[in-house]
Amino acid sequence: MRRPHAVEARFRADISRLLHDREEADLVLVALSGGLDSVVLLHLLTRSSADLGIRVAAVHLDHAMRPGSSDDAAWVADLCRAWEVELVSRRLDDPPDGETEARERRHEFLREARKEIGARYLATGHHADDQAETVLFRILRGTGPDGLAGIRPRSSDGSVRPLLELWREDLTAYARGHGLAWREDPTNESLGIPRNRLRHEILPLVEREIAPGARRALVRLARIVAAERGAEDPKEGPDPVLSMEEGPGAVDVARPLLLRYDAAARARVLRNLMRRLGIVPTEAGTRLAVEFTTEAPSGREIHLPNGGRLRREFDLIRLERPPPTVDDVQLRIEPTLATPFDGLARIGGLLWRVRAALEVPPAQPEADDRARLPRRLLLVRGWKPGARIRTAAGTKKLKSLFLEHRIPPHIRHTLPIVTDESGAVLWIPGLIRALGSDPEAGGEAIYLSITND
């Protein structure tokens, strides 16, 4: 067990290394539950912030899954006020159904809070005991080499875990040495949660009767495997995937660059990308993903175990965790338009602002997101397979048009399509106007604007 000053020295060395690319006044957001590890982490960071040249804030999510959670949230708020630390907090209106959903909702909230507050880094209080339990848990589930590397000290998204070289007893000694208080979560004692059973029953039994020092051996194993595999993150490896774009619930990777990896390295890249999206990789899913990136033609997709989906879109491989299905909201614009129309259409999960008015002279200019259309009933809806549009070369399926313009399939279903009452396509904003969709000379027109809201 380290003395409090030794804990601080170890922490300062590790946090300085993990934030090696920091700039003056960068913000570090601490995931603060109110438990021992997160309180010690916040205390260490605030004491080190001036020397590191950083700012510190905290984030707390009340899952509302047990009595007393609101008391924890109030306690955390009081602590942050006392320490003069900005706090972002939220209480869930609908409690998660189990630990898995709670973890997913927590990760989602942390991402939102980080974006809201403009934090470059997210710091969590994972420590050496967590590392040992994680490695053992993965071994028991049949993990591969990547899983043996355990919890990474730093991820490419800026998440850092500066307590991984410290044990729970080190944190307890530090807290008591500085007179810190913390909250105990009673669910951490529940043996109905597998990780708790490992912590309270199995690991103590192993150390007592089979392998003394098993915890330290597991942490050492993680450290050795990580060092051998350069396991920080595939983007930071010796042959990085340079062309990678990440959005909500999805990541796009340039297929030609991905294919530079051999099958084993490509499997590691794909597994890490799955984890970043909250998809738990399986052996079968990884094998399918590697085969798919090698052989699948453009336009194909496969569904992976645990909710993931892989698509090939021209020279891109798109890995996504499909969002919950949300029904589209279509709009109907009547030709009378006694007053200007202003509404929202939801198409494929995207919101589009639709404004319409009867045109008054002088005629207004058209643009990618504005058009003059005949005064008739107009519908704004999503693409339906089989729909066609009139062009100078004759009618053409929208699918063929999308292929010509190299519009990926996941984008096609989010595009607004303007039709008349008969279903004839008149306009796809930013892409094409149908032949014959102009108002008659001298005839009344509807001036329509559609923008991504």
ABEGO torsion letter per residue (X at the ends): XBBAAAAAAAAAAAAAAAAAABBBGBBBBBBBAGBAAAAAAAAAAAAAAAAAGBBBBBBBBBAGABBGAAAAAAAAAAAAAAAGBBBBBBBBABBBBEAAAAAAAAAAAAAAAAAAAGBABBBBABBAAAAAAAAAAAAAAGBBAAAAAEBBABBAAGBBBAAAABBAAAAAAAAAAAGBBBBBBAAAABAABAAAAAAAAAAAAAAAAABBGAAAAAAAAAAAAAAAAGAABAAABABBBABBBBBBGBBBBBAAAAAABBAAAAAAAAAAAAAAAGBBBBAAAAAAAAAAAAABBBGBBBBBBGGBBBBBBEABBBBBBBBBBBBBBBBBBBAAGABBBBBBBBBGGBBBBBBBBBBBOBBBBBBAABBBBBBBBBBBBBBBBGBBBBBAAEBBBAAAAAAAAGBBAAAAAABBBBBBAAGBBABBBGABBBBGABBBBGBBBBBBBBBBX
